[in-house]
Amino acid sequence: MMKANKGKTLMMMAVLMLSLAFSGFAHAAALKTMKSDSGMELFHLRQASEMYGYSIEWNDLERSVTLVYMDKMDDSMMGDDTMMKDDKMMDDGSMMKDDKMLMPAGKMIKLWIDSKEIMIDGMKVTLDTAPAIYDGSTYVVEALITQYMKPAMAMN
């Protein structure tokens, strides 16, 4: 009888550990996607912006979306083991501040529907596929999310 309980407990612990380890993947997998006319996979912008701590504003006249990083971190984006120690020196000899550990590449992102050109912190960038509206929602290429919205992990 004890062996059965130990086996169940061990199984439950393994499942819990795996679910914690892959919680970040669950968020990414939960993003709505759709295929563009050219066959490119596009991702739901509002879901991504909420996941990575951006406010989102639609401008009807310009048919544009402006994202502003609001310094909010999703708990699943960083585990305790990825935190940098307070006394960790950076390459230039200066100390790294805790509030600068996870920052996205773009704090302000502006994009226009049907235009491949976007603005990242005032710099013009060209995407492979233009943002598009489907069923009243804006969809963008994965590169916009992974390269400009998703915070980079601090190096240990």
C-alpha positions as CSV (number, residue, x, y, z in Angstrom):
1,M,0.0,0.0,0.0
2,M,2.9,2.4,0.8
3,K,4.5,1.8,-2.6
4,A,1.4,2.8,-4.4
5,N,1.1,6.1,-2.5
6,K,4.8,6.9,-3.0
7,G,4.4,6.2,-6.8
8,K,1.4,8.5,-7.0
9,T,3.2,11.2,-5.0
10,L,6.3,10.9,-7.2
11,M,4.1,11.1,-10.4
12,M,2.3,14.2,-9.1
13,M,5.6,15.9,-8.2
14,A,7.0,15.1,-11.7
15,V,3.9,16.5,-13.4
16,L,4.0,19.7,-11.2
17,M,7.7,20.2,-12.0
18,L,7.2,19.8,-15.7
19,S,4.2,22.2,-15.7
20,L,6.3,24.8,-13.9
21,A,9.3,24.3,-16.2
22,F,7.2,24.7,-19.3
23,S,4.8,27.5,-18.1
24,G,6.4,30.0,-20.5
25,F,5.7,27.7,-23.5
26,A,2.1,27.5,-22.4
27,H,1.7,31.2,-22.7
28,A,3.3,31.4,-26.1
29,A,1.2,28.4,-27.3
30,A,-2.0,30.1,-26.1
31,L,-1.5,33.0,-28.6
32,K,-4.1,33.0,-31.3
33,T,-2.6,32.5,-34.8
34,M,-3.9,32.7,-38.3
35,K,-2.4,32.3,-41.8
36,S,-2.0,35.4,-44.0
37,D,-2.9,35.4,-47.7
38,S,0.7,34.6,-48.4
39,G,0.7,31.6,-46.1
40,M,2.7,33.3,-43.3
41,E,1.7,32.6,-39.7
42,L,0.5,35.7,-37.9
43,F,0.0,36.2,-34.1
44,H,-2.7,38.0,-32.2
45,L,-1.1,41.4,-31.2
46,R,-3.4,42.3,-28.3
47,Q,-2.7,38.9,-26.6
48,A,1.1,39.3,-27.1
49,S,1.0,42.9,-25.8
50,E,-0.8,41.9,-22.6
51,M,1.6,39.0,-22.1
52,Y,4.7,41.2,-22.3
53,G,3.4,44.2,-20.4
54,Y,2.5,46.7,-23.2
55,S,-0.4,49.1,-23.3
56,I,-2.0,49.1,-26.7
57,E,-3.7,52.0,-28.5
58,W,-5.6,52.0,-31.9
59,N,-5.6,55.1,-34.1
60,D,-8.5,54.8,-36.5
61,L,-7.5,57.7,-38.7
62,E,-4.0,56.4,-39.3
63,R,-5.0,52.7,-39.1
64,S,-2.1,52.3,-36.7
65,V,-1.4,50.6,-33.4
66,T,0.9,52.1,-30.8
67,L,2.4,49.8,-28.1
68,V,4.1,51.3,-25.0
69,Y,6.0,49.1,-22.6
70,M,4.5,49.5,-19.1
71,D,7.3,47.8,-17.1
72,K,5.1,44.8,-16.2
73,M,6.6,41.3,-16.1
74,D,4.6,38.2,-16.4
75,D,5.6,35.8,-13.6
76,S,6.3,33.0,-16.1
77,M,8.8,35.1,-18.0
78,M,11.5,34.7,-15.4
79,G,12.3,32.0,-12.9
80,D,14.2,32.6,-9.7
81,D,17.3,30.9,-11.2
82,T,17.6,33.5,-14.0
83,M,17.9,36.4,-11.6
84,M,21.3,38.2,-11.7
85,K,23.0,38.6,-8.3
86,D,23.1,42.2,-7.1
87,D,26.8,42.3,-7.1
88,K,27.2,40.9,-10.6
89,M,29.5,43.2,-12.7
90,M,28.8,44.0,-16.3
91,D,31.4,43.9,-19.0
92,D,32.1,47.6,-18.7
93,G,32.8,47.3,-14.9
94,S,29.6,48.9,-13.8
95,M,27.0,47.2,-11.6
96,M,23.8,46.0,-13.1
97,K,20.7,47.5,-11.5
98,D,17.8,45.1,-10.7
99,D,15.2,47.2,-12.5
100,K,17.2,46.8,-15.8
101,M,17.4,43.0,-15.9
102,L,14.5,42.3,-18.3
103,M,13.7,44.9,-20.9
104,P,12.2,44.5,-24.3
105,A,14.2,45.8,-27.3
106,G,11.4,48.2,-28.0
107,K,9.7,50.4,-25.3
108,M,7.5,52.1,-27.9
109,I,6.4,50.3,-31.1
110,K,4.2,51.8,-33.7
111,L,2.9,49.9,-36.7
112,W,0.5,50.6,-39.5
113,I,-2.0,48.1,-41.0
114,D,-0.9,46.8,-44.4
115,S,2.6,48.5,-44.1
116,K,5.8,46.5,-43.6
117,E,7.5,49.5,-42.1
118,I,7.2,50.0,-38.3
119,M,8.8,52.3,-35.8
120,I,10.7,50.9,-32.8
121,D,11.7,53.6,-30.3
122,G,11.8,56.1,-33.2
123,M,13.8,53.9,-35.6
124,K,12.3,52.6,-38.8
125,V,12.3,48.8,-39.2
126,T,10.9,46.7,-42.1
127,L,9.1,43.5,-41.4
128,D,8.7,40.5,-43.8
129,T,4.9,40.7,-43.7
130,A,2.7,43.7,-42.9
131,P,0.4,43.7,-39.9
132,A,-3.2,42.8,-40.9
133,I,-6.7,42.9,-39.4
134,Y,-8.7,39.7,-39.3
135,D,-12.1,39.5,-37.6
136,G,-11.5,42.9,-36.0
137,S,-8.1,42.0,-34.4
138,T,-4.6,42.9,-35.5
139,Y,-2.2,40.1,-36.3
140,V,1.6,40.4,-36.7
141,V,4.6,38.3,-37.7
142,E,6.4,36.3,-35.0
143,A,9.6,38.4,-35.4
144,L,7.8,41.5,-34.1
145,I,7.0,39.7,-30.9
146,T,10.2,37.8,-30.4
147,Q,12.7,40.5,-31.5
148,Y,11.1,43.7,-30.2
149,M,8.4,42.9,-27.6
150,K,9.7,39.9,-25.6
151,P,12.1,40.9,-22.9
152,A,15.6,39.4,-23.2
153,M,16.8,37.2,-20.3
154,A,19.7,38.6,-18.3
155,M,22.9,36.6,-18.7
156,N,24.2,34.9,-15.5
